[in-house]
Every structure is written in C-alpha cells, then in structure tokens.
Amino acid sequence: MAKPITRPYSRYSHDAVLLLGQLIRRARIERKITAMELAERAGISRGLVQRIEKGDPGCAIGAVFEAAAVVGVRLFDADQGALTSAIGANAAMLTLLPKAVHPSKLEAKDDF
C-alpha cells in the first residue's frame, strides 16, 4: 500500500509532472503499446505505469525517465551525443565550484 502524499508541490511542479505523464501515455497509445508491455520493457510494475501516466509526483524519477525513453518521449532537446557532451561540461564546471555551501557569517550592519 502506498503511503499518502504529505509533501506540498508547487503548481509548476504539479503541472510539469502531469504534462510528462500525459506525453508518455499519448506516445504509448500512438505506438500501440499496452501498459503491461511498457511496464515489462521499462522494468516497472503496471501500477507504476498508471501512476506515471496520471501525473503522480511521488514516482521515482528514474522510472519516469525510463518509461519516457521506452515510448520515445524526448526529455531534453538533444540527442545522445549532445546529452553526453552537456554532462561532461557540467561535471567540469562542478569540479570548479565549492563542495558545499555555508551560510554567511557576516552580519549586515543596519544600525544607521
């Protein structure tokens, strides 16, 4: 039994998850793939496919991305080579940034 959702999501996040679920469902139906076939090919349960298609924000992102990949929904406007290149560029940039972010210890002097 799934645990109840207690986390509040922004309207934007909720709409984005719903749209992605609709795109996955549409692509699945257009390709004449049943929910069970999609579940088998993505390595997930049929119930999870149904939750993804309904826009449940509690679904694991990896499962959602795999379902999208199976039915051909492009998540980014790039091919595999461009994604690999972008991942490498971001990894290089992340190595230049600090490992952690700490709050500033300086207090603002606002006693004028």
Biopython code that builds the backbone (N, CA, C, O; Angstrom):
import numpy as np
from Bio.PDB.StructureBuilder import StructureBuilder

atoms = [
    (1, "MET", "N", (0.840, -1.175, 0.000)),
    (1, "MET", "CA", (0.000, 0.000, 0.000)),
    (1, "MET", "C", (0.884, 1.236, 0.000)),
    (1, "MET", "O", (1.825, 1.333, 0.788)),
    (2, "ALA", "N", (0.586, 2.172, -0.873)),
    (2, "ALA", "CA", (1.387, 3.389, -0.986)),
    (2, "ALA", "C", (1.111, 4.312, 0.190)),
    (2, "ALA", "O", (-0.019, 4.414, 0.667)),
    (3, "LYS", "N", (2.152, 4.977, 0.646)),
    (3, "LYS", "CA", (1.955, 5.916, 1.741)),
    (3, "LYS", "C", (1.326, 7.197, 1.195)),
    (3, "LYS", "O", (1.585, 7.563, 0.049)),
    (4, "PRO", "N", (0.519, 7.873, 1.977)),
    (4, "PRO", "CA", (-0.147, 9.075, 1.494)),
    (4, "PRO", "C", (0.859, 10.202, 1.256)),
    (4, "PRO", "O", (1.865, 10.324, 1.955)),
    (5, "ILE", "N", (0.562, 11.006, 0.263)),
    (5, "ILE", "CA", (1.437, 12.130, -0.071)),
    (5, "ILE", "C", (1.205, 13.249, 0.936)),
    (5, "ILE", "O", (0.090, 13.754, 1.073)),
    (6, "THR", "N", (2.256, 13.625, 1.631)),
    (6, "THR", "CA", (2.140, 14.705, 2.605)),
    (6, "THR", "C", (2.965, 15.905, 2.190)),
    (6, "THR", "O", (2.903, 16.952, 2.834)),
    (7, "ARG", "N", (3.731, 15.771, 1.133)),
    (7, "ARG", "CA", (4.598, 16.838, 0.683)),
    (7, "ARG", "C", (3.841, 17.781, -0.249)),
    (7, "ARG", "O", (3.206, 17.328, -1.201)),
    (8, "PRO", "N", (3.901, 19.080, 0.013)),
    (8, "PRO", "CA", (3.249, 20.022, -0.911)),
    (8, "PRO", "C", (4.145, 20.279, -2.121)),
    (8, "PRO", "O", (5.355, 20.455, -1.980)),
    (9, "TYR", "N", (3.555, 20.299, -3.286)),
    (9, "TYR", "CA", (4.292, 20.577, -4.517)),
    (9, "TYR", "C", (3.814, 21.897, -5.090)),
    (9, "TYR", "O", (2.641, 22.251, -4.964)),
    (10, "SER", "N", (4.724, 22.622, -5.719)),
    (10, "SER", "CA", (4.336, 23.878, -6.355)),
    (10, "SER", "C", (3.415, 23.580, -7.531)),
    (10, "SER", "O", (3.399, 22.466, -8.053)),
    (11, "ARG", "N", (2.663, 24.568, -7.932)),
    (11, "ARG", "CA", (1.748, 24.392, -9.066)),
    (11, "ARG", "C", (2.534, 24.044, -10.326)),
    (11, "ARG", "O", (2.102, 23.212, -11.123)),
    (12, "TYR", "N", (3.687, 24.683, -10.501)),
    (12, "TYR", "CA", (4.532, 24.433, -11.668)),
    (12, "TYR", "C", (4.990, 22.978, -11.702)),
    (12, "TYR", "O", (4.921, 22.326, -12.744)),
    (13, "SER", "N", (5.458, 22.469, -10.563)),
    (13, "SER", "CA", (5.915, 21.078, -10.496)),
    (13, "SER", "C", (4.768, 20.112, -10.781)),
    (13, "SER", "O", (4.926, 19.145, -11.525)),
    (14, "HIS", "N", (3.627, 20.385, -10.187)),
    (14, "HIS", "CA", (2.469, 19.526, -10.397)),
    (14, "HIS", "C", (2.066, 19.510, -11.876)),
    (14, "HIS", "O", (1.798, 18.448, -12.437)),
    (15, "ASP", "N", (2.025, 20.667, -12.490)),
    (15, "ASP", "CA", (1.654, 20.748, -13.909)),
    (15, "ASP", "C", (2.689, 20.068, -14.803)),
    (15, "ASP", "O", (2.326, 19.425, -15.788)),
    (16, "ALA", "N", (3.973, 20.203, -14.469)),
    (16, "ALA", "CA", (5.034, 19.586, -15.265)),
    (16, "ALA", "C", (4.953, 18.064, -15.201)),
    (16, "ALA", "O", (5.110, 17.392, -16.220)),
    (17, "VAL", "N", (4.708, 17.517, -14.013)),
    (17, "VAL", "CA", (4.591, 16.068, -13.850)),
    (17, "VAL", "C", (3.357, 15.555, -14.592)),
    (17, "VAL", "O", (3.401, 14.506, -15.234)),
    (18, "LEU", "N", (2.262, 16.299, -14.500)),
    (18, "LEU", "CA", (1.043, 15.908, -15.204)),
    (18, "LEU", "C", (1.255, 15.912, -16.714)),
    (18, "LEU", "O", (0.828, 14.988, -17.407)),
    (19, "LEU", "N", (1.914, 16.950, -17.224)),
    (19, "LEU", "CA", (2.183, 17.038, -18.661)),
    (19, "LEU", "C", (3.073, 15.890, -19.123)),
    (19, "LEU", "O", (2.804, 15.277, -20.156)),
    (20, "LEU", "N", (4.120, 15.594, -18.375)),
    (20, "LEU", "CA", (5.013, 14.494, -18.750)),
    (20, "LEU", "C", (4.255, 13.170, -18.755)),
    (20, "LEU", "O", (4.448, 12.357, -19.659)),
    (21, "GLY", "N", (3.406, 12.944, -17.773)),
    (21, "GLY", "CA", (2.600, 11.728, -17.744)),
    (21, "GLY", "C", (1.675, 11.630, -18.946)),
    (21, "GLY", "O", (1.509, 10.555, -19.521)),
    (22, "GLN", "N", (1.078, 12.745, -19.322)),
    (22, "GLN", "CA", (0.198, 12.759, -20.492)),
    (22, "GLN", "C", (0.982, 12.480, -21.772)),
    (22, "GLN", "O", (0.501, 11.767, -22.652)),
    (23, "LEU", "N", (2.184, 13.039, -21.878)),
    (23, "LEU", "CA", (3.014, 12.792, -23.058)),
    (23, "LEU", "C", (3.407, 11.326, -23.172)),
    (23, "LEU", "O", (3.423, 10.760, -24.265)),
    (24, "ILE", "N", (3.724, 10.717, -22.033)),
    (24, "ILE", "CA", (4.088, 9.300, -22.025)),
    (24, "ILE", "C", (2.887, 8.452, -22.430)),
    (24, "ILE", "O", (3.021, 7.532, -23.238)),
    (25, "ARG", "N", (1.718, 8.754, -21.876)),
    (25, "ARG", "CA", (0.506, 7.994, -22.221)),
    (25, "ARG", "C", (0.178, 8.141, -23.701)),
    (25, "ARG", "O", (-0.122, 7.157, -24.377)),
    (26, "ARG", "N", (0.235, 9.363, -24.198)),
    (26, "ARG", "CA", (-0.068, 9.615, -25.609)),
    (26, "ARG", "C", (0.880, 8.844, -26.529)),
    (26, "ARG", "O", (0.446, 8.216, -27.494)),
    (27, "ALA", "N", (2.184, 8.900, -26.219)),
    (27, "ALA", "CA", (3.171, 8.194, -27.043)),
    (27, "ALA", "C", (2.960, 6.688, -26.971)),
    (27, "ALA", "O", (3.109, 5.988, -27.972)),
    (28, "ARG", "N", (2.616, 6.193, -25.801)),
    (28, "ARG", "CA", (2.366, 4.755, -25.640)),
    (28, "ARG", "C", (1.176, 4.314, -26.491)),
    (28, "ARG", "O", (1.240, 3.290, -27.172)),
    (29, "ILE", "N", (0.114, 5.071, -26.451)),
    (29, "ILE", "CA", (-1.090, 4.724, -27.210)),
    (29, "ILE", "C", (-0.840, 4.856, -28.708)),
    (29, "ILE", "O", (-1.279, 4.012, -29.489)),
    (30, "GLU", "N", (-0.130, 5.923, -29.116)),
    (30, "GLU", "CA", (0.173, 6.112, -30.535)),
    (30, "GLU", "C", (1.035, 4.971, -31.082)),
    (30, "GLU", "O", (0.913, 4.616, -32.254)),
    (31, "ARG", "N", (1.891, 4.403, -30.256)),
    (31, "ARG", "CA", (2.757, 3.308, -30.677)),
    (31, "ARG", "C", (2.109, 1.942, -30.455)),
    (31, "ARG", "O", (2.725, 0.902, -30.686)),
    (32, "LYS", "N", (0.842, 1.968, -29.998)),
    (32, "LYS", "CA", (0.068, 0.751, -29.753)),
    (32, "LYS", "C", (0.768, -0.203, -28.789)),
    (32, "LYS", "O", (0.848, -1.408, -29.025)),
    (33, "ILE", "N", (1.274, 0.372, -27.695)),
    (33, "ILE", "CA", (1.922, -0.399, -26.638)),
    (33, "ILE", "C", (0.974, -0.421, -25.445)),
    (33, "ILE", "O", (0.486, 0.627, -25.022)),
    (34, "THR", "N", (0.712, -1.592, -24.906)),
    (34, "THR", "CA", (-0.146, -1.677, -23.724)),
    (34, "THR", "C", (0.642, -1.225, -22.496)),
    (34, "THR", "O", (1.871, -1.170, -22.511)),
    (35, "ALA", "N", (-0.094, -0.904, -21.439)),
    (35, "ALA", "CA", (0.558, -0.510, -20.186)),
    (35, "ALA", "C", (1.418, -1.649, -19.649)),
    (35, "ALA", "O", (2.486, -1.412, -19.086)),
    (36, "MET", "N", (0.956, -2.880, -19.822)),
    (36, "MET", "CA", (1.721, -4.033, -19.350)),
    (36, "MET", "C", (3.010, -4.194, -20.152)),
    (36, "MET", "O", (4.056, -4.504, -19.580)),
    (37, "GLU", "N", (2.950, -3.989, -21.461)),
    (37, "GLU", "CA", (4.158, -4.085, -22.288)),
    (37, "GLU", "C", (5.160, -3.007, -21.900)),
    (37, "GLU", "O", (6.359, -3.270, -21.810)),
    (38, "LEU", "N", (4.666, -1.789, -21.669)),
    (38, "LEU", "CA", (5.554, -0.711, -21.238)),
    (38, "LEU", "C", (6.192, -1.050, -19.896)),
    (38, "LEU", "O", (7.387, -0.833, -19.695)),
    (39, "ALA", "N", (5.397, -1.578, -18.990)),
    (39, "ALA", "CA", (5.918, -1.954, -17.676)),
    (39, "ALA", "C", (7.028, -2.989, -17.798)),
    (39, "ALA", "O", (8.066, -2.872, -17.147)),
    (40, "GLU", "N", (6.808, -4.000, -18.630)),
    (40, "GLU", "CA", (7.814, -5.043, -18.813)),
    (40, "GLU", "C", (9.089, -4.486, -19.432)),
    (40, "GLU", "O", (10.192, -4.815, -18.994)),
    (41, "ARG", "N", (8.940, -3.641, -20.452)),
    (41, "ARG", "CA", (10.112, -3.088, -21.135)),
    (41, "ARG", "C", (10.874, -2.104, -20.256)),
    (41, "ARG", "O", (12.096, -1.997, -20.367)),
    (42, "ALA", "N", (10.171, -1.384, -19.386)),
    (42, "ALA", "CA", (10.823, -0.413, -18.503)),
    (42, "ALA", "C", (11.290, -1.045, -17.196)),
    (42, "ALA", "O", (12.028, -0.419, -16.436)),
    (43, "GLY", "N", (10.864, -2.284, -16.928)),
    (43, "GLY", "CA", (11.260, -2.955, -15.695)),
    (43, "GLY", "C", (10.545, -2.434, -14.470)),
    (43, "GLY", "O", (11.116, -2.399, -13.380)),
    (44, "ILE", "N", (9.291, -2.026, -14.643)),
    (44, "ILE", "CA", (8.494, -1.498, -13.535)),
    (44, "ILE", "C", (7.146, -2.216, -13.523)),
    (44, "ILE", "O", (6.860, -3.024, -14.406)),
    (45, "SER", "N", (6.324, -1.921, -12.526)),
    (45, "SER", "CA", (5.010, -2.560, -12.447)),
    (45, "SER", "C", (3.991, -1.792, -13.287)),
    (45, "SER", "O", (4.184, -0.620, -13.611)),
    (46, "ARG", "N", (2.899, -2.483, -13.631)),
    (46, "ARG", "CA", (1.836, -1.841, -14.393)),
    (46, "ARG", "C", (1.193, -0.720, -13.577)),
    (46, "ARG", "O", (0.792, 0.305, -14.129)),
    (47, "GLY", "N", (1.097, -0.917, -12.273)),
    (47, "GLY", "CA", (0.546, 0.116, -11.391)),
    (47, "GLY", "C", (1.391, 1.380, -11.408)),
    (47, "GLY", "O", (0.859, 2.490, -11.375)),
    (48, "LEU", "N", (2.707, 1.212, -11.461)),
    (48, "LEU", "CA", (3.591, 2.377, -11.518)),
    (48, "LEU", "C", (3.429, 3.107, -12.854)),
    (48, "LEU", "O", (3.477, 4.336, -12.900)),
    (49, "VAL", "N", (3.241, 2.358, -13.930)),
    (49, "VAL", "CA", (2.979, 2.991, -15.235)),
    (49, "VAL", "C", (1.716, 3.840, -15.144)),
    (49, "VAL", "O", (1.688, 4.968, -15.635)),
    (50, "GLN", "N", (0.685, 3.308, -14.527)),
    (50, "GLN", "CA", (-0.563, 4.044, -14.389)),
    (50, "GLN", "C", (-0.375, 5.304, -13.552)),
    (50, "GLN", "O", (-0.913, 6.358, -13.889)),
    (51, "ARG", "N", (0.386, 5.201, -12.463)),
    (51, "ARG", "CA", (0.654, 6.381, -11.630)),
    (51, "ARG", "C", (1.451, 7.426, -12.394)),
    (51, "ARG", "O", (1.183, 8.620, -12.266)),
    (52, "ILE", "N", (2.430, 6.993, -13.191)),
    (52, "ILE", "CA", (3.232, 7.918, -14.005)),
    (52, "ILE", "C", (2.325, 8.651, -14.976)),
    (52, "ILE", "O", (2.407, 9.872, -15.111)),
    (53, "GLU", "N", (1.458, 7.906, -15.654)),
    (53, "GLU", "CA", (0.587, 8.499, -16.660)),
    (53, "GLU", "C", (-0.461, 9.424, -16.052)),
    (53, "GLU", "O", (-0.954, 10.322, -16.735)),
    (54, "LYS", "N", (-0.807, 9.227, -14.795)),
    (54, "LYS", "CA", (-1.763, 10.109, -14.113)),
    (54, "LYS", "C", (-1.085, 11.353, -13.536)),
    (54, "LYS", "O", (-1.757, 12.268, -13.060)),
    (55, "GLY", "N", (0.248, 11.383, -13.582)),
    (55, "GLY", "CA", (0.970, 12.553, -13.080)),
    (55, "GLY", "C", (1.217, 12.538, -11.589)),
    (55, "GLY", "O", (1.227, 13.592, -10.954)),
    (56, "ASP", "N", (1.415, 11.371, -11.022)),
    (56, "ASP", "CA", (1.706, 11.252, -9.599)),
    (56, "ASP", "C", (3.130, 11.737, -9.341)),
    (56, "ASP", "O", (4.078, 11.146, -9.859)),
    (57, "PRO", "N", (3.306, 12.811, -8.543)),
    (57, "PRO", "CA", (4.647, 13.338, -8.304)),
    (57, "PRO", "C", (5.503, 12.472, -7.384)),
    (57, "PRO", "O", (6.690, 12.751, -7.211)),
    (58, "GLY", "N", (4.929, 11.433, -6.796)),
    (58, "GLY", "CA", (5.678, 10.564, -5.903)),
    (58, "GLY", "C", (6.422, 9.439, -6.605)),
    (58, "GLY", "O", (7.098, 8.648, -5.946)),
    (59, "CYS", "N", (6.316, 9.350, -7.921)),
    (59, "CYS", "CA", (7.002, 8.292, -8.673)),
    (59, "CYS", "C", (8.496, 8.587, -8.751)),
    (59, "CYS", "O", (8.912, 9.743, -8.831)),
    (60, "ALA", "N", (9.283, 7.539, -8.727)),
    (60, "ALA", "CA", (10.741, 7.692, -8.821)),
    (60, "ALA", "C", (11.104, 8.287, -10.184)),
    (60, "ALA", "O", (10.581, 7.865, -11.215)),
    (61, "ILE", "N", (11.993, 9.257, -10.173)),
    (61, "ILE", "CA", (12.353, 9.950, -11.408)),
    (61, "ILE", "C", (12.995, 9.007, -12.417)),
    (61, "ILE", "O", (12.799, 9.167, -13.622)),
    (62, "GLY", "N", (13.757, 8.031, -11.944)),
    (62, "GLY", "CA", (14.375, 7.074, -12.855)),
    (62, "GLY", "C", (13.338, 6.243, -13.591)),
    (62, "GLY", "O", (13.489, 5.970, -14.782)),
    (63, "ALA", "N", (12.285, 5.839, -12.890)),
    (63, "ALA", "CA", (11.214, 5.063, -13.518)),
    (63, "ALA", "C", (10.480, 5.908, -14.552)),
    (63, "ALA", "O", (10.133, 5.413, -15.625)),
    (64, "VAL", "N", (10.244, 7.166, -14.240)),
    (64, "VAL", "CA", (9.556, 8.065, -15.176)),
    (64, "VAL", "C", (10.413, 8.278, -16.416)),
    (64, "VAL", "O", (9.910, 8.205, -17.537)),
    (65, "PHE", "N", (11.695, 8.538, -16.227)),
    (65, "PHE", "CA", (12.597, 8.750, -17.363)),
    (65, "PHE", "C", (12.704, 7.490, -18.224)),
    (65, "PHE", "O", (12.750, 7.586, -19.450)),
    (66, "GLU", "N", (12.743, 6.313, -17.598)),
    (66, "GLU", "CA", (12.835, 5.070, -18.363)),
    (66, "GLU", "C", (11.564, 4.837, -19.171)),
    (66, "GLU", "O", (11.632, 4.435, -20.332)),
    (67, "ALA", "N", (10.404, 5.086, -18.563)),
    (67, "ALA", "CA", (9.140, 4.937, -19.292)),
    (67, "ALA", "C", (9.096, 5.899, -20.480)),
    (67, "ALA", "O", (8.646, 5.530, -21.564)),
    (68, "ALA", "N", (9.557, 7.118, -20.276)),
    (68, "ALA", "CA", (9.590, 8.099, -21.367)),
    (68, "ALA", "C", (10.525, 7.643, -22.479)),
    (68, "ALA", "O", (10.208, 7.789, -23.659)),
    (69, "ALA", "N", (11.670, 7.093, -22.108)),
    (69, "ALA", "CA", (12.633, 6.633, -23.110)),
    (69, "ALA", "C", (12.078, 5.460, -23.918)),
    (69, "ALA", "O", (12.296, 5.379, -25.126)),
    (70, "VAL", "N", (11.370, 4.563, -23.260)),
    (70, "VAL", "CA", (10.819, 3.389, -23.935)),
    (70, "VAL", "C", (9.804, 3.794, -25.008)),
    (70, "VAL", "O", (9.789, 3.222, -26.097)),
    (71, "VAL", "N", (8.957, 4.781, -24.699)),
    (71, "VAL", "CA", (7.926, 5.179, -25.661)),
    (71, "VAL", "C", (8.401, 6.281, -26.606)),
    (71, "VAL", "O", (7.674, 6.670, -27.520)),
    (72, "GLY", "N", (9.619, 6.787, -26.391)),
    (72, "GLY", "CA", (10.184, 7.765, -27.323)),
    (72, "GLY", "C", (9.913, 9.213, -26.998)),
    (72, "GLY", "O", (10.036, 10.067, -27.877)),
    (73, "VAL", "N", (9.548, 9.523, -25.767)),
    (73, "VAL", "CA", (9.343, 10.916, -25.370)),
    (73, "VAL", "C", (10.702, 11.528, -25.059)),
    (73, "VAL", "O", (11.416, 11.055, -24.175)),
    (74, "ARG", "N", (11.055, 12.577, -25.788)),
    (74, "ARG", "CA", (12.353, 13.240, -25.571)),
    (74, "ARG", "C", (12.243, 14.176, -24.380)),
    (74, "ARG", "O", (11.381, 15.054, -24.343)),
    (75, "LEU", "N", (13.113, 13.982, -23.419)),
    (75, "LEU", "CA", (13.079, 14.796, -22.210)),
    (75, "LEU", "C", (13.864, 16.088, -22.362)),
    (75, "LEU", "O", (13.560, 17.090, -21.714)),
    (76, "PHE", "N", (14.864, 16.060, -23.211)),
    (76, "PHE", "CA", (15.676, 17.232, -23.460)),
    (76, "PHE", "C", (15.766, 17.409, -24.966)),
    (76, "PHE", "O", (15.655, 16.441, -25.720)),
    (77, "ASP", "N", (15.963, 18.618, -25.393)),
    (77, "ASP", "CA", (16.029, 18.880, -26.827)),
    (77, "ASP", "C", (17.448, 18.618, -27.320)),
    (77, "ASP", "O", (18.134, 19.520, -27.802)),
    (78, "ALA", "N", (17.869, 17.364, -27.188)),
    (78, "ALA", "CA", (19.221, 16.994, -27.601)),
    (78, "ALA", "C", (19.267, 15.491, -27.868)),
    (78, "ALA", "O", (18.493, 14.715, -27.308)),
    (79, "ASP", "N", (20.193, 15.107, -28.735)),
    (79, "ASP", "CA", (20.388, 13.681, -28.975)),
    (79, "ASP", "C", (21.363, 13.132, -27.936)),
    (79, "ASP", "O", (21.821, 13.870, -27.064)),
    (80, "GLN", "N", (21.679, 11.843, -28.023)),
    (80, "GLN", "CA", (22.540, 11.206, -27.026)),
    (80, "GLN", "C", (23.922, 11.858, -26.966)),
    (80, "GLN", "O", (24.471, 12.047, -25.881)),
    (81, "GLY", "N", (24.483, 12.200, -28.124)),
    (81, "GLY", "CA", (25.800, 12.832, -28.147)),
    (81, "GLY", "C", (25.803, 14.184, -27.454)),
    (81, "GLY", "O", (26.734, 14.510, -26.717)),
    (82, "ALA", "N", (24.752, 14.974, -27.693)),
    (82, "ALA", "CA", (24.657, 16.284, -27.055)),
    (82, "ALA", "C", (24.459, 16.148, -25.547)),
    (82, "ALA", "O", (25.010, 16.936, -24.778)),
    (83, "LEU", "N", (23.678, 15.157, -25.117)),
    (83, "LEU", "CA", (23.498, 14.933, -23.690)),
    (83, "LEU", "C", (24.811, 14.546, -23.028)),
    (83, "LEU", "O", (25.143, 15.052, -21.956)),
    (84, "THR", "N", (25.556, 13.654, -23.660)),
    (84, "THR", "CA", (26.845, 13.239, -23.118)),
    (84, "THR", "C", (27.797, 14.418, -23.018)),
    (84, "THR", "O", (28.517, 14.558, -22.030)),
    (85, "SER", "N", (27.801, 15.257, -24.029)),
    (85, "SER", "CA", (28.653, 16.447, -24.030)),
    (85, "SER", "C", (28.248, 17.407, -22.911)),
    (85, "SER", "O", (29.105, 17.953, -22.216)),
    (86, "ALA", "N", (26.939, 17.609, -22.740)),
    (86, "ALA", "CA", (26.450, 18.505, -21.690)),
    (86, "ALA", "C", (26.787, 17.964, -20.300)),
    (86, "ALA", "O", (27.127, 18.728, -19.397)),
    (87, "ILE", "N", (26.690, 16.648, -20.134)),
    (87, "ILE", "CA", (27.034, 16.032, -18.848)),
    (87, "ILE", "C", (28.506, 16.273, -18.538)),
    (87, "ILE", "O", (28.859, 16.605, -17.406)),
    (88, "GLY", "N", (29.367, 16.108, -19.543)),
    (88, "GLY", "CA", (30.798, 16.346, -19.343)),
    (88, "GLY", "C", (31.088, 17.799, -19.006)),
    (88, "GLY", "O", (31.903, 18.081, -18.128)),
    (89, "ALA", "N", (30.425, 18.728, -19.701)),
    (89, "ALA", "CA", (30.637, 20.158, -19.439)),
    (89, "ALA", "C", (30.173, 20.528, -18.035)),
    (89, "ALA", "O", (30.848, 21.286, -17.338)),
    (90, "ASN", "N", (29.032, 20.000, -17.621)),
    (90, "ASN", "CA", (28.544, 20.298, -16.273)),
    (90, "ASN", "C", (29.438, 19.673, -15.208)),
    (90, "ASN", "O", (29.664, 20.282, -14.162)),
    (91, "ALA", "N", (29.945, 18.479, -15.455)),
    (91, "ALA", "CA", (30.851, 17.839, -14.496)),
    (91, "ALA", "C", (32.121, 18.666, -14.329)),
    (91, "ALA", "O", (32.630, 18.822, -13.219)),
    (92, "ALA", "N", (32.629, 19.198, -15.448)),
    (92, "ALA", "CA", (33.831, 20.037, -15.372)),
    (92, "ALA", "C", (33.558, 21.305, -14.573)),
    (92, "ALA", "O", (34.398, 21.731, -13.780)),
    (93, "MET", "N", (32.395, 21.910, -14.774)),
    (93, "MET", "CA", (32.046, 23.131, -14.042)),
    (93, "MET", "C", (31.856, 22.838, -12.560)),
    (93, "MET", "O", (32.261, 23.632, -11.711)),
    (94, "LEU", "N", (31.243, 21.702, -12.247)),
    (94, "LEU", "CA", (31.020, 21.349, -10.848)),
    (94, "LEU", "C", (32.324, 21.119, -10.097)),
    (94, "LEU", "O", (32.384, 21.350, -8.889)),
    (95, "THR", "N", (33.366, 20.671, -10.783)),
    (95, "THR", "CA", (34.649, 20.484, -10.104)),
    (95, "THR", "C", (35.263, 21.812, -9.699)),
    (95, "THR", "O", (36.073, 21.857, -8.774)),
    (96, "LEU", "N", (34.891, 22.897, -10.375)),
    (96, "LEU", "CA", (35.423, 24.218, -10.045)),
    (96, "LEU", "C", (34.664, 24.891, -8.909)),
    (96, "LEU", "O", (35.182, 25.816, -8.284)),
    (97, "LEU", "N", (33.474, 24.450, -8.642)),
    (97, "LEU", "CA", (32.648, 25.052, -7.599)),
    (97, "LEU", "C", (32.952, 24.423, -6.244)),
    (97, "LEU", "O", (33.466, 23.306, -6.181)),
    (98, "PRO", "N", (32.641, 25.128, -5.163)),
    (98, "PRO", "CA", (32.884, 24.549, -3.839)),
    (98, "PRO", "C", (32.043, 23.296, -3.618)),
    (98, "PRO", "O", (30.979, 23.137, -4.216)),
    (99, "LYS", "N", (32.529, 22.413, -2.755)),
    (99, "LYS", "CA", (31.828, 21.159, -2.477)),
    (99, "LYS", "C", (30.559, 21.373, -1.656)),
    (99, "LYS", "O", (29.619, 20.585, -1.756)),
    (100, "ALA", "N", (30.521, 22.427, -0.847)),
    (100, "ALA", "CA", (29.360, 22.702, -0.005)),
    (100, "ALA", "C", (29.124, 24.196, 0.067)),
    (100, "ALA", "O", (30.030, 24.993, -0.179)),
    (101, "VAL", "N", (27.925, 24.561, 0.400)),
    (101, "VAL", "CA", (27.570, 25.966, 0.563)),
    (101, "VAL", "C", (27.248, 26.186, 2.026)),
    (101, "VAL", "O", (26.453, 25.456, 2.618)),
    (102, "HIS", "N", (27.874, 27.200, 2.604)),
    (102, "HIS", "CA", (27.669, 27.511, 4.014)),
    (102, "HIS", "C", (27.048, 28.894, 4.138)),
    (102, "HIS", "O", (27.321, 29.767, 3.314)),
    (103, "PRO", "N", (26.224, 29.107, 5.147)),
    (103, "PRO", "CA", (25.640, 30.432, 5.338)),
    (103, "PRO", "C", (26.721, 31.450, 5.685)),
    (103, "PRO", "O", (27.729, 31.121, 6.309)),
    (104, "SER", "N", (26.494, 32.663, 5.277)),
    (104, "SER", "CA", (27.451, 33.727, 5.556)),
    (104, "SER", "C", (27.515, 34.013, 7.045)),
    (104, "SER", "O", (26.488, 34.051, 7.722)),
    (105, "LYS", "N", (28.724, 34.216, 7.555)),
    (105, "LYS", "CA", (28.884, 34.511, 8.987)),
    (105, "LYS", "C", (28.916, 36.006, 9.237)),
    (105, "LYS", "O", (28.904, 36.442, 10.388)),
    (106, "LEU", "N", (28.957, 36.787, 8.185)),
    (106, "LEU", "CA", (28.930, 38.229, 8.348)),
    (106, "LEU", "C", (27.508, 38.709, 8.541)),
    (106, "LEU", "O", (26.595, 38.315, 7.815)),
    (107, "GLU", "N", (27.337, 39.565, 9.532)),
    (107, "GLU", "CA", (26.018, 40.116, 9.773)),
    (107, "GLU", "C", (25.958, 41.500, 9.159)),
    (107, "GLU", "O", (26.932, 42.252, 9.207)),
    (108, "ALA", "N", (24.841, 41.830, 8.597)),
    (108, "ALA", "CA", (24.660, 43.149, 8.000)),
    (108, "ALA", "C", (24.551, 44.200, 9.092)),
    (108, "ALA", "O", (23.833, 44.022, 10.075)),
    (109, "LYS", "N", (25.281, 45.308, 8.904)),
    (109, "LYS", "CA", (25.207, 46.416, 9.862)),
    (109, "LYS", "C", (24.137, 47.383, 9.376)),
    (109, "LYS", "O", (24.354, 48.170, 8.454)),
    (110, "ASP", "N", (23.002, 47.305, 10.007)),
    (110, "ASP", "CA", (21.889, 48.153, 9.589)),
    (110, "ASP", "C", (21.444, 49.114, 10.686)),
    (110, "ASP", "O", (20.257, 49.414, 10.816)),
    (111, "ASP", "N", (22.402, 49.593, 11.472)),
    (111, "ASP", "CA", (22.067, 50.486, 12.592)),
    (111, "ASP", "C", (22.422, 51.933, 12.275)),
    (111, "ASP", "O", (23.101, 52.586, 13.067)),
    (112, "PHE", "N", (21.981, 52.436, 11.148)),
    (112, "PHE", "CA", (22.280, 53.834, 10.814)),
    (112, "PHE", "C", (21.138, 54.727, 11.135)),
    (112, "PHE", "O", (21.220, 55.936, 10.917)),
]
sb = StructureBuilder()
sb.init_structure("model")
sb.init_model(0)
sb.init_chain("A")
sb.init_seg("    ")
for serial, (resi, resn, name, xyz) in enumerate(atoms, 1):
    if name == "N":
        sb.init_residue(resn, " ", resi, " ")
    sb.init_atom(name, np.array(xyz, "f"), 0.0, 1.0, " ", f" {name:<3s}", serial, name[0])
structure = sb.get_structure()
